[in-house]
Amino acid sequence: MSAKALKDMGLPRVSHIVTGFGGWKADGLPVVDYATWKADK
């Protein structure tokens, strides 16, 4: 539902991850905590 709403709002590249954030992490994909992300800005 969120992905559809974003597409309806005009975002061109929207994806849906069936397993959610937990699945993303479980697959070993990159995750950056807020403090690290903010320090890189």
Residue pairs with C-beta under 8 A, 6 or more apart in sequence:
3 14
3 15
3 16
6 14
7 14
17 23
17 24
19 26
19 27
24 31
25 31
32 40
